[in-house]
Structures are given as structure tokens and as C-alpha cells.
Amino acid sequence: MTFRTHLAIGALGGMGFVSAVDLGSVDRVYIFGLILLGSVLPDIDEPRSFISKKFPLVSRVTATFFDHRGPTHFLFIPILLFVAWGIFGYIWLGAIGFGMIMHHLGDMLTPSGIRGYFYPFKKGFVARILPKNYAIKTGSNLELMLVLPIILVVDGLLGARVLGFDIDMGRILGILNLI
């Protein structure tokens, strides 16, 4: 998936998260932003990715030690973040972990899926949501002209209700074209 689709999927999941989790006095928009960060963070291991261009030093170090869709795409990292959230009570850890899972779900829609997702238990298993022949190729017309717009429409419809402010879909599309 492209980073735009990862952000859109992250936004969709993020609205569910901020609606379902008791945030106490923590600002919903802050948590939502951290989920969006988590939704692109696993691609830090891919030097050409959007997040890697924003954090090139971190990307170079990560890419030196790991292949793309390596450990940053394994389930154990979000689980560790959730456990740390439970132990230390820092909601931001859970928000980033949840965003990472949303990223993983997007990658599981692609033909490659995620090899080793359940590492260290099933190292060779490839996690996919769709059969390989029906999966969505990254950057394909199917992703950019059907999947992404549908997710953005749903995001826009839910955004006003969940986050408490109107979302101007025209402005979002304009921003996505600038990034």
C-alpha cells in the first residue's frame, strides 16, 4: 500500500480507537495523530518510503540491519507497545502500536503480505487477508482509484462524529496531493 492508503486505513482504525478507549483527559486529536504516525512507521525500514524521507538517519540505520517488511512489520512490536501501555499507563504507546497494526492490515491486503508476521512462532508463514490472486498491488489503479477513495469517504463521514469537527474532504485530497 502507498503511504496515503496507510494513512487512510490508520485514520479509519483511529476513529474506532478514540471512540472505544477511555482516554481520560488526553486529547483525542493528539492520540489520533499518534495512530496516524504508527500507521506509516513500519515503513521506516524502506529508504524510499514517506516516513524514511522524514527521518533519513533512523531509516538508514534500520535498513542496514533489517529488510523491508522485517521486524517493523512483525506482530510482536505492537504487542510490546500494548504491554508497555498496560504496565506504565502511557496511552501514546498503545496509540502507536494500534497504528502499526493498522499498517500491517494494509500490507496484508497486498500480494506479498507479511512473511514472518507471527515471528518467532511461525517464521515462514505469510500473513495475507486476501488470496494472492485477488490482492491489491501497491500503487495500482485499484488501490488509488477505488480502495483509497472509498476509505477516504468513510473517513470523512465518520470524522465529524468521532473527532467532533467537520472534515473537508476536498482539503484532505488537496493535502494528500501535496505530500
Backbone hydrogen bonds, N-H to C=O, Kabsch-Sander energy under -0.5 kcal/mol:
donor,donor_aa,acceptor,acceptor_aa,energy
6,H,2,T,-2.4
7,L,3,F,-2.6
8,A,4,R,-2.3
9,I,5,T,-2.8
10,G,6,H,-2.6
11,A,7,L,-2.6
12,L,8,A,-2.1
13,G,9,I,-2.5
14,G,10,G,-2.8
15,M,11,A,-2.0
16,G,12,L,-1.2
17,F,13,G,-2.4
18,V,14,G,-2.8
19,S,15,M,-1.1
20,A,16,G,-2.1
21,V,17,F,-2.5
23,L,21,V,-0.9
26,V,23,L,-2.4
31,I,27,D,-1.9
32,F,28,R,-2.7
33,G,29,V,-2.4
34,L,30,Y,-1.9
35,I,31,I,-2.1
36,L,32,F,-2.1
37,L,33,G,-2.2
38,G,34,L,-2.6
39,S,35,I,-1.7
40,V,36,L,-0.6
40,V,37,L,-1.4
41,L,37,L,-1.6
43,D,40,V,-1.3
44,I,41,L,-2.1
45,D,42,P,-1.0
46,E,43,D,-2.0
49,S,46,E,-2.4
53,K,49,S,-1.7
54,K,50,F,-1.0
55,F,51,I,-1.6
59,S,55,F,-2.3
60,R,56,P,-2.7
61,V,57,L,-2.2
62,T,58,V,-2.6
63,A,59,S,-3.3
64,T,60,R,-1.5
65,F,61,V,-1.2
65,F,62,T,-0.5
66,F,62,T,-2.3
70,G,67,D,-1.2
73,H,70,G,-2.6
74,F,71,P,-1.6
75,L,117,Y,-2.5
77,I,74,F,-1.1
79,I,75,L,-2.0
80,L,76,F,-2.3
81,L,77,I,-2.1
82,F,78,P,-2.5
83,V,79,I,-2.6
84,A,80,L,-2.5
85,W,81,L,-2.2
86,G,82,F,-2.5
87,I,83,V,-2.4
88,F,84,A,-3.1
89,G,85,W,-2.3
91,I,89,G,-1.0
93,L,90,Y,-1.5
94,G,90,Y,-0.9
95,A,91,I,-2.3
96,I,92,W,-2.2
97,G,93,L,-2.2
98,F,94,G,-2.6
99,G,95,A,-2.3
100,M,96,I,-2.2
101,I,97,G,-1.9
102,M,98,F,-2.0
103,H,99,G,-2.0
104,H,100,M,-2.5
105,L,101,I,-2.4
106,G,102,M,-1.8
107,D,103,H,-2.3
108,M,104,H,-1.9
109,L,106,G,-1.3
110,T,107,D,-1.3
113,G,107,D,-0.5
114,I,127,A,-1.6
116,G,125,F,-2.7
117,Y,114,I,-1.1
117,Y,125,F,-0.7
118,F,122,K,-0.6
119,Y,116,G,-2.3
121,F,118,F,-2.2
122,K,118,F,-0.8
125,F,122,K,-0.6
127,A,114,I,-2.6
127,A,125,F,-0.6
128,R,126,V,-0.6
129,I,108,M,-2.8
130,L,108,M,-0.9
134,Y,131,P,-2.0
135,A,131,P,-0.7
135,A,132,K,-0.8
136,I,109,L,-2.9
137,K,135,A,-0.6
140,S,137,K,-2.1
144,L,140,S,-2.7
145,M,141,N,-3.0
146,L,142,L,-1.2
147,V,142,L,-2.4
148,L,143,E,-3.1
150,I,146,L,-2.0
151,I,147,V,-2.4
152,L,148,L,-2.6
153,V,149,P,-2.3
154,V,150,I,-2.2
155,D,151,I,-2.9
156,G,152,L,-2.7
157,L,153,V,-2.5
158,L,154,V,-2.4
159,G,155,D,-2.5
160,A,156,G,-0.9
162,V,158,L,-2.9
163,L,159,G,-2.2
164,G,159,G,-0.6
164,G,160,A,-0.6
165,F,159,G,-0.7
168,D,166,D,-0.6
169,M,167,I,-1.0
172,I,168,D,-2.1
173,L,169,M,-2.6
174,G,170,G,-1.9
175,I,171,R,-2.6
176,L,172,I,-2.7
177,N,173,L,-1.6
178,L,174,G,-1.0
178,L,175,I,-0.6
179,I,175,I,-1.5
